[in-house]
Amino acid sequence: MKKKVNVRIQKREGVEIEIDFPLYRRIDYTDRSTFEKLISESEAITITVYEDEDRFELISERPVFIGDENYLLGKGRYSSNKQEFEEALNEVKNFITYHDDECKN
């Protein structure tokens, strides 16, 4: 579903761009990767997967529409897709299932 969203591109406020929801973004840091699924202009899910440890963050929040155009549209180095997001989500689910089973023993 395409929708026009009022965004702030770097220092220019009040810019409207068309975003096709759901939108997937990925941000890579040195020690973690963040996968975002923007469901609408008011709802997003963010999963952060840390590289060297069994540590994850799962957040449901209102998306932020501030940044450069590639970030806002999930393009270039921020490009991602449904499959990458679901793989990260499955890592979280597997971690929870494993530790839940461990607690039962």
MODELLER restraints for C-alpha pairs under 7 A, 6 or more apart:
rsr = mdl.restraints
at = mdl.atoms
rsr.add(forms.Gaussian(group=physical.xy_distance, feature=features.Distance(at['CA:1:A'], at['CA:20:A']), mean=5.44, stdev=0.5))
rsr.add(forms.Gaussian(group=physical.xy_distance, feature=features.Distance(at['CA:1:A'], at['CA:21:A']), mean=5.24, stdev=0.5))
rsr.add(forms.Gaussian(group=physical.xy_distance, feature=features.Distance(at['CA:2:A'], at['CA:18:A']), mean=6.37, stdev=0.5))
rsr.add(forms.Gaussian(group=physical.xy_distance, feature=features.Distance(at['CA:2:A'], at['CA:19:A']), mean=5.46, stdev=0.5))
rsr.add(forms.Gaussian(group=physical.xy_distance, feature=features.Distance(at['CA:2:A'], at['CA:20:A']), mean=4.07, stdev=0.5))
rsr.add(forms.Gaussian(group=physical.xy_distance, feature=features.Distance(at['CA:2:A'], at['CA:21:A']), mean=6.05, stdev=0.5))
rsr.add(forms.Gaussian(group=physical.xy_distance, feature=features.Distance(at['CA:3:A'], at['CA:18:A']), mean=5.45, stdev=0.5))
rsr.add(forms.Gaussian(group=physical.xy_distance, feature=features.Distance(at['CA:3:A'], at['CA:19:A']), mean=5.45, stdev=0.5))
rsr.add(forms.Gaussian(group=physical.xy_distance, feature=features.Distance(at['CA:3:A'], at['CA:20:A']), mean=6.34, stdev=0.5))
rsr.add(forms.Gaussian(group=physical.xy_distance, feature=features.Distance(at['CA:4:A'], at['CA:16:A']), mean=6.17, stdev=0.5))
rsr.add(forms.Gaussian(group=physical.xy_distance, feature=features.Distance(at['CA:4:A'], at['CA:17:A']), mean=5.50, stdev=0.5))
rsr.add(forms.Gaussian(group=physical.xy_distance, feature=features.Distance(at['CA:4:A'], at['CA:18:A']), mean=4.27, stdev=0.5))
rsr.add(forms.Gaussian(group=physical.xy_distance, feature=features.Distance(at['CA:4:A'], at['CA:19:A']), mean=6.16, stdev=0.5))
rsr.add(forms.Gaussian(group=physical.xy_distance, feature=features.Distance(at['CA:5:A'], at['CA:16:A']), mean=5.49, stdev=0.5))
rsr.add(forms.Gaussian(group=physical.xy_distance, feature=features.Distance(at['CA:5:A'], at['CA:17:A']), mean=5.69, stdev=0.5))
rsr.add(forms.Gaussian(group=physical.xy_distance, feature=features.Distance(at['CA:5:A'], at['CA:18:A']), mean=6.20, stdev=0.5))
rsr.add(forms.Gaussian(group=physical.xy_distance, feature=features.Distance(at['CA:5:A'], at['CA:19:A']), mean=6.82, stdev=0.5))
rsr.add(forms.Gaussian(group=physical.xy_distance, feature=features.Distance(at['CA:5:A'], at['CA:41:A']), mean=6.99, stdev=0.5))
rsr.add(forms.Gaussian(group=physical.xy_distance, feature=features.Distance(at['CA:6:A'], at['CA:14:A']), mean=5.77, stdev=0.5))
rsr.add(forms.Gaussian(group=physical.xy_distance, feature=features.Distance(at['CA:6:A'], at['CA:15:A']), mean=5.66, stdev=0.5))
rsr.add(forms.Gaussian(group=physical.xy_distance, feature=features.Distance(at['CA:6:A'], at['CA:16:A']), mean=4.53, stdev=0.5))
rsr.add(forms.Gaussian(group=physical.xy_distance, feature=features.Distance(at['CA:6:A'], at['CA:17:A']), mean=6.77, stdev=0.5))
rsr.add(forms.Gaussian(group=physical.xy_distance, feature=features.Distance(at['CA:7:A'], at['CA:13:A']), mean=6.55, stdev=0.5))
rsr.add(forms.Gaussian(group=physical.xy_distance, feature=features.Distance(at['CA:7:A'], at['CA:14:A']), mean=5.94, stdev=0.5))
rsr.add(forms.Gaussian(group=physical.xy_distance, feature=features.Distance(at['CA:7:A'], at['CA:15:A']), mean=5.35, stdev=0.5))
rsr.add(forms.Gaussian(group=physical.xy_distance, feature=features.Distance(at['CA:7:A'], at['CA:16:A']), mean=5.96, stdev=0.5))
rsr.add(forms.Gaussian(group=physical.xy_distance, feature=features.Distance(at['CA:7:A'], at['CA:65:A']), mean=5.09, stdev=0.5))
rsr.add(forms.Gaussian(group=physical.xy_distance, feature=features.Distance(at['CA:7:A'], at['CA:66:A']), mean=6.07, stdev=0.5))
rsr.add(forms.Gaussian(group=physical.xy_distance, feature=features.Distance(at['CA:8:A'], at['CA:14:A']), mean=6.09, stdev=0.5))
rsr.add(forms.Gaussian(group=physical.xy_distance, feature=features.Distance(at['CA:8:A'], at['CA:15:A']), mean=6.11, stdev=0.5))
rsr.add(forms.Gaussian(group=physical.xy_distance, feature=features.Distance(at['CA:8:A'], at['CA:65:A']), mean=6.29, stdev=0.5))
rsr.add(forms.Gaussian(group=physical.xy_distance, feature=features.Distance(at['CA:8:A'], at['CA:66:A']), mean=4.74, stdev=0.5))
rsr.add(forms.Gaussian(group=physical.xy_distance, feature=features.Distance(at['CA:8:A'], at['CA:67:A']), mean=6.57, stdev=0.5))
rsr.add(forms.Gaussian(group=physical.xy_distance, feature=features.Distance(at['CA:9:A'], at['CA:66:A']), mean=5.82, stdev=0.5))
rsr.add(forms.Gaussian(group=physical.xy_distance, feature=features.Distance(at['CA:9:A'], at['CA:67:A']), mean=5.10, stdev=0.5))
rsr.add(forms.Gaussian(group=physical.xy_distance, feature=features.Distance(at['CA:9:A'], at['CA:68:A']), mean=5.15, stdev=0.5))
rsr.add(forms.Gaussian(group=physical.xy_distance, feature=features.Distance(at['CA:9:A'], at['CA:69:A']), mean=6.29, stdev=0.5))
rsr.add(forms.Gaussian(group=physical.xy_distance, feature=features.Distance(at['CA:10:A'], at['CA:66:A']), mean=6.72, stdev=0.5))
rsr.add(forms.Gaussian(group=physical.xy_distance, feature=features.Distance(at['CA:10:A'], at['CA:67:A']), mean=5.15, stdev=0.5))
rsr.add(forms.Gaussian(group=physical.xy_distance, feature=features.Distance(at['CA:10:A'], at['CA:68:A']), mean=5.65, stdev=0.5))
rsr.add(forms.Gaussian(group=physical.xy_distance, feature=features.Distance(at['CA:19:A'], at['CA:73:A']), mean=6.64, stdev=0.5))
rsr.add(forms.Gaussian(group=physical.xy_distance, feature=features.Distance(at['CA:21:A'], at['CA:38:A']), mean=6.67, stdev=0.5))
rsr.add(forms.Gaussian(group=physical.xy_distance, feature=features.Distance(at['CA:21:A'], at['CA:39:A']), mean=5.84, stdev=0.5))
rsr.add(forms.Gaussian(group=physical.xy_distance, feature=features.Distance(at['CA:21:A'], at['CA:40:A']), mean=6.03, stdev=0.5))
rsr.add(forms.Gaussian(group=physical.xy_distance, feature=features.Distance(at['CA:22:A'], at['CA:37:A']), mean=6.54, stdev=0.5))
rsr.add(forms.Gaussian(group=physical.xy_distance, feature=features.Distance(at['CA:22:A'], at['CA:38:A']), mean=5.43, stdev=0.5))
rsr.add(forms.Gaussian(group=physical.xy_distance, feature=features.Distance(at['CA:22:A'], at['CA:39:A']), mean=4.67, stdev=0.5))
rsr.add(forms.Gaussian(group=physical.xy_distance, feature=features.Distance(at['CA:22:A'], at['CA:40:A']), mean=6.67, stdev=0.5))
rsr.add(forms.Gaussian(group=physical.xy_distance, feature=features.Distance(at['CA:23:A'], at['CA:37:A']), mean=5.73, stdev=0.5))
rsr.add(forms.Gaussian(group=physical.xy_distance, feature=features.Distance(at['CA:23:A'], at['CA:38:A']), mean=5.02, stdev=0.5))
rsr.add(forms.Gaussian(group=physical.xy_distance, feature=features.Distance(at['CA:23:A'], at['CA:39:A']), mean=6.79, stdev=0.5))
rsr.add(forms.Gaussian(group=physical.xy_distance, feature=features.Distance(at['CA:23:A'], at['CA:74:A']), mean=6.86, stdev=0.5))
rsr.add(forms.Gaussian(group=physical.xy_distance, feature=features.Distance(at['CA:24:A'], at['CA:36:A']), mean=5.56, stdev=0.5))
rsr.add(forms.Gaussian(group=physical.xy_distance, feature=features.Distance(at['CA:24:A'], at['CA:37:A']), mean=4.70, stdev=0.5))
rsr.add(forms.Gaussian(group=physical.xy_distance, feature=features.Distance(at['CA:24:A'], at['CA:38:A']), mean=6.35, stdev=0.5))
rsr.add(forms.Gaussian(group=physical.xy_distance, feature=features.Distance(at['CA:24:A'], at['CA:74:A']), mean=6.08, stdev=0.5))
rsr.add(forms.Gaussian(group=physical.xy_distance, feature=features.Distance(at['CA:24:A'], at['CA:80:A']), mean=5.30, stdev=0.5))
rsr.add(forms.Gaussian(group=physical.xy_distance, feature=features.Distance(at['CA:24:A'], at['CA:81:A']), mean=5.28, stdev=0.5))
rsr.add(forms.Gaussian(group=physical.xy_distance, feature=features.Distance(at['CA:24:A'], at['CA:82:A']), mean=6.63, stdev=0.5))
rsr.add(forms.Gaussian(group=physical.xy_distance, feature=features.Distance(at['CA:25:A'], at['CA:35:A']), mean=5.85, stdev=0.5))
rsr.add(forms.Gaussian(group=physical.xy_distance, feature=features.Distance(at['CA:25:A'], at['CA:36:A']), mean=5.04, stdev=0.5))
rsr.add(forms.Gaussian(group=physical.xy_distance, feature=features.Distance(at['CA:25:A'], at['CA:37:A']), mean=6.67, stdev=0.5))
rsr.add(forms.Gaussian(group=physical.xy_distance, feature=features.Distance(at['CA:25:A'], at['CA:74:A']), mean=4.68, stdev=0.5))
rsr.add(forms.Gaussian(group=physical.xy_distance, feature=features.Distance(at['CA:25:A'], at['CA:78:A']), mean=5.29, stdev=0.5))
rsr.add(forms.Gaussian(group=physical.xy_distance, feature=features.Distance(at['CA:25:A'], at['CA:79:A']), mean=5.47, stdev=0.5))
rsr.add(forms.Gaussian(group=physical.xy_distance, feature=features.Distance(at['CA:25:A'], at['CA:80:A']), mean=4.93, stdev=0.5))
rsr.add(forms.Gaussian(group=physical.xy_distance, feature=features.Distance(at['CA:26:A'], at['CA:34:A']), mean=5.56, stdev=0.5))
rsr.add(forms.Gaussian(group=physical.xy_distance, feature=features.Distance(at['CA:26:A'], at['CA:35:A']), mean=4.61, stdev=0.5))
rsr.add(forms.Gaussian(group=physical.xy_distance, feature=features.Distance(at['CA:26:A'], at['CA:36:A']), mean=6.27, stdev=0.5))
rsr.add(forms.Gaussian(group=physical.xy_distance, feature=features.Distance(at['CA:26:A'], at['CA:78:A']), mean=4.85, stdev=0.5))
rsr.add(forms.Gaussian(group=physical.xy_distance, feature=features.Distance(at['CA:26:A'], at['CA:79:A']), mean=5.96, stdev=0.5))
rsr.add(forms.Gaussian(group=physical.xy_distance, feature=features.Distance(at['CA:26:A'], at['CA:80:A']), mean=5.43, stdev=0.5))
rsr.add(forms.Gaussian(group=physical.xy_distance, feature=features.Distance(at['CA:27:A'], at['CA:33:A']), mean=5.74, stdev=0.5))
rsr.add(forms.Gaussian(group=physical.xy_distance, feature=features.Distance(at['CA:27:A'], at['CA:34:A']), mean=5.10, stdev=0.5))
rsr.add(forms.Gaussian(group=physical.xy_distance, feature=features.Distance(at['CA:27:A'], at['CA:35:A']), mean=6.66, stdev=0.5))
rsr.add(forms.Gaussian(group=physical.xy_distance, feature=features.Distance(at['CA:27:A'], at['CA:78:A']), mean=5.64, stdev=0.5))
rsr.add(forms.Gaussian(group=physical.xy_distance, feature=features.Distance(at['CA:28:A'], at['CA:34:A']), mean=6.43, stdev=0.5))
rsr.add(forms.Gaussian(group=physical.xy_distance, feature=features.Distance(at['CA:31:A'], at['CA:50:A']), mean=5.94, stdev=0.5))
rsr.add(forms.Gaussian(group=physical.xy_distance, feature=features.Distance(at['CA:31:A'], at['CA:51:A']), mean=5.50, stdev=0.5))
rsr.add(forms.Gaussian(group=physical.xy_distance, feature=features.Distance(at['CA:32:A'], at['CA:48:A']), mean=6.70, stdev=0.5))
rsr.add(forms.Gaussian(group=physical.xy_distance, feature=features.Distance(at['CA:32:A'], at['CA:49:A']), mean=5.51, stdev=0.5))
rsr.add(forms.Gaussian(group=physical.xy_distance, feature=features.Distance(at['CA:32:A'], at['CA:50:A']), mean=4.18, stdev=0.5))
rsr.add(forms.Gaussian(group=physical.xy_distance, feature=features.Distance(at['CA:32:A'], at['CA:51:A']), mean=5.31, stdev=0.5))
rsr.add(forms.Gaussian(group=physical.xy_distance, feature=features.Distance(at['CA:33:A'], at['CA:48:A']), mean=5.70, stdev=0.5))
rsr.add(forms.Gaussian(group=physical.xy_distance, feature=features.Distance(at['CA:33:A'], at['CA:49:A']), mean=5.40, stdev=0.5))
rsr.add(forms.Gaussian(group=physical.xy_distance, feature=features.Distance(at['CA:33:A'], at['CA:50:A']), mean=6.59, stdev=0.5))
rsr.add(forms.Gaussian(group=physical.xy_distance, feature=features.Distance(at['CA:34:A'], at['CA:46:A']), mean=6.80, stdev=0.5))
rsr.add(forms.Gaussian(group=physical.xy_distance, feature=features.Distance(at['CA:34:A'], at['CA:47:A']), mean=5.64, stdev=0.5))
rsr.add(forms.Gaussian(group=physical.xy_distance, feature=features.Distance(at['CA:34:A'], at['CA:48:A']), mean=4.30, stdev=0.5))
rsr.add(forms.Gaussian(group=physical.xy_distance, feature=features.Distance(at['CA:34:A'], at['CA:49:A']), mean=6.39, stdev=0.5))
rsr.add(forms.Gaussian(group=physical.xy_distance, feature=features.Distance(at['CA:35:A'], at['CA:46:A']), mean=5.73, stdev=0.5))
rsr.add(forms.Gaussian(group=physical.xy_distance, feature=features.Distance(at['CA:35:A'], at['CA:47:A']), mean=5.18, stdev=0.5))
rsr.add(forms.Gaussian(group=physical.xy_distance, feature=features.Distance(at['CA:35:A'], at['CA:48:A']), mean=6.33, stdev=0.5))
rsr.add(forms.Gaussian(group=physical.xy_distance, feature=features.Distance(at['CA:35:A'], at['CA:85:A']), mean=5.83, stdev=0.5))
rsr.add(forms.Gaussian(group=physical.xy_distance, feature=features.Distance(at['CA:36:A'], at['CA:44:A']), mean=6.95, stdev=0.5))
rsr.add(forms.Gaussian(group=physical.xy_distance, feature=features.Distance(at['CA:36:A'], at['CA:45:A']), mean=5.77, stdev=0.5))
rsr.add(forms.Gaussian(group=physical.xy_distance, feature=features.Distance(at['CA:36:A'], at['CA:46:A']), mean=4.46, stdev=0.5))
rsr.add(forms.Gaussian(group=physical.xy_distance, feature=features.Distance(at['CA:36:A'], at['CA:47:A']), mean=6.41, stdev=0.5))
rsr.add(forms.Gaussian(group=physical.xy_distance, feature=features.Distance(at['CA:37:A'], at['CA:44:A']), mean=5.57, stdev=0.5))
rsr.add(forms.Gaussian(group=physical.xy_distance, feature=features.Distance(at['CA:37:A'], at['CA:45:A']), mean=5.27, stdev=0.5))
rsr.add(forms.Gaussian(group=physical.xy_distance, feature=features.Distance(at['CA:37:A'], at['CA:46:A']), mean=6.49, stdev=0.5))
rsr.add(forms.Gaussian(group=physical.xy_distance, feature=features.Distance(at['CA:38:A'], at['CA:44:A']), mean=4.27, stdev=0.5))
rsr.add(forms.Gaussian(group=physical.xy_distance, feature=features.Distance(at['CA:38:A'], at['CA:45:A']), mean=6.54, stdev=0.5))
rsr.add(forms.Gaussian(group=physical.xy_distance, feature=features.Distance(at['CA:38:A'], at['CA:63:A']), mean=6.79, stdev=0.5))
rsr.add(forms.Gaussian(group=physical.xy_distance, feature=features.Distance(at['CA:41:A'], at['CA:63:A']), mean=6.65, stdev=0.5))
rsr.add(forms.Gaussian(group=physical.xy_distance, feature=features.Distance(at['CA:42:A'], at['CA:62:A']), mean=5.00, stdev=0.5))
rsr.add(forms.Gaussian(group=physical.xy_distance, feature=features.Distance(at['CA:42:A'], at['CA:63:A']), mean=6.19, stdev=0.5))
rsr.add(forms.Gaussian(group=physical.xy_distance, feature=features.Distance(at['CA:43:A'], at['CA:61:A']), mean=5.92, stdev=0.5))
rsr.add(forms.Gaussian(group=physical.xy_distance, feature=features.Distance(at['CA:43:A'], at['CA:62:A']), mean=4.86, stdev=0.5))
rsr.add(forms.Gaussian(group=physical.xy_distance, feature=features.Distance(at['CA:43:A'], at['CA:63:A']), mean=6.10, stdev=0.5))
rsr.add(forms.Gaussian(group=physical.xy_distance, feature=features.Distance(at['CA:44:A'], at['CA:60:A']), mean=5.77, stdev=0.5))
rsr.add(forms.Gaussian(group=physical.xy_distance, feature=features.Distance(at['CA:44:A'], at['CA:61:A']), mean=5.35, stdev=0.5))
rsr.add(forms.Gaussian(group=physical.xy_distance, feature=features.Distance(at['CA:44:A'], at['CA:62:A']), mean=5.79, stdev=0.5))
rsr.add(forms.Gaussian(group=physical.xy_distance, feature=features.Distance(at['CA:44:A'], at['CA:63:A']), mean=5.47, stdev=0.5))
rsr.add(forms.Gaussian(group=physical.xy_distance, feature=features.Distance(at['CA:45:A'], at['CA:59:A']), mean=5.66, stdev=0.5))
rsr.add(forms.Gaussian(group=physical.xy_distance, feature=features.Distance(at['CA:45:A'], at['CA:60:A']), mean=4.54, stdev=0.5))
rsr.add(forms.Gaussian(group=physical.xy_distance, feature=features.Distance(at['CA:45:A'], at['CA:61:A']), mean=6.35, stdev=0.5))
rsr.add(forms.Gaussian(group=physical.xy_distance, feature=features.Distance(at['CA:46:A'], at['CA:58:A']), mean=5.77, stdev=0.5))
rsr.add(forms.Gaussian(group=physical.xy_distance, feature=features.Distance(at['CA:46:A'], at['CA:59:A']), mean=5.11, stdev=0.5))
rsr.add(forms.Gaussian(group=physical.xy_distance, feature=features.Distance(at['CA:46:A'], at['CA:60:A']), mean=6.43, stdev=0.5))
rsr.add(forms.Gaussian(group=physical.xy_distance, feature=features.Distance(at['CA:47:A'], at['CA:57:A']), mean=5.56, stdev=0.5))
rsr.add(forms.Gaussian(group=physical.xy_distance, feature=features.Distance(at['CA:47:A'], at['CA:58:A']), mean=4.66, stdev=0.5))
rsr.add(forms.Gaussian(group=physical.xy_distance, feature=features.Distance(at['CA:47:A'], at['CA:59:A']), mean=6.54, stdev=0.5))
rsr.add(forms.Gaussian(group=physical.xy_distance, feature=features.Distance(at['CA:47:A'], at['CA:88:A']), mean=6.95, stdev=0.5))
rsr.add(forms.Gaussian(group=physical.xy_distance, feature=features.Distance(at['CA:48:A'], at['CA:56:A']), mean=5.46, stdev=0.5))
rsr.add(forms.Gaussian(group=physical.xy_distance, feature=features.Distance(at['CA:48:A'], at['CA:57:A']), mean=4.93, stdev=0.5))
rsr.add(forms.Gaussian(group=physical.xy_distance, feature=features.Distance(at['CA:48:A'], at['CA:58:A']), mean=6.61, stdev=0.5))
rsr.add(forms.Gaussian(group=physical.xy_distance, feature=features.Distance(at['CA:49:A'], at['CA:55:A']), mean=6.56, stdev=0.5))
rsr.add(forms.Gaussian(group=physical.xy_distance, feature=features.Distance(at['CA:49:A'], at['CA:56:A']), mean=4.92, stdev=0.5))
rsr.add(forms.Gaussian(group=physical.xy_distance, feature=features.Distance(at['CA:49:A'], at['CA:57:A']), mean=6.89, stdev=0.5))
rsr.add(forms.Gaussian(group=physical.xy_distance, feature=features.Distance(at['CA:50:A'], at['CA:56:A']), mean=6.23, stdev=0.5))
rsr.add(forms.Gaussian(group=physical.xy_distance, feature=features.Distance(at['CA:56:A'], at['CA:92:A']), mean=6.74, stdev=0.5))
rsr.add(forms.Gaussian(group=physical.xy_distance, feature=features.Distance(at['CA:65:A'], at['CA:72:A']), mean=6.29, stdev=0.5))
rsr.add(forms.Gaussian(group=physical.xy_distance, feature=features.Distance(at['CA:70:A'], at['CA:76:A']), mean=5.95, stdev=0.5))
rsr.add(forms.Gaussian(group=physical.xy_distance, feature=features.Distance(at['CA:70:A'], at['CA:78:A']), mean=6.79, stdev=0.5))
rsr.add(forms.Gaussian(group=physical.xy_distance, feature=features.Distance(at['CA:71:A'], at['CA:78:A']), mean=5.71, stdev=0.5))
rsr.add(forms.Gaussian(group=physical.xy_distance, feature=features.Distance(at['CA:74:A'], at['CA:80:A']), mean=6.69, stdev=0.5))
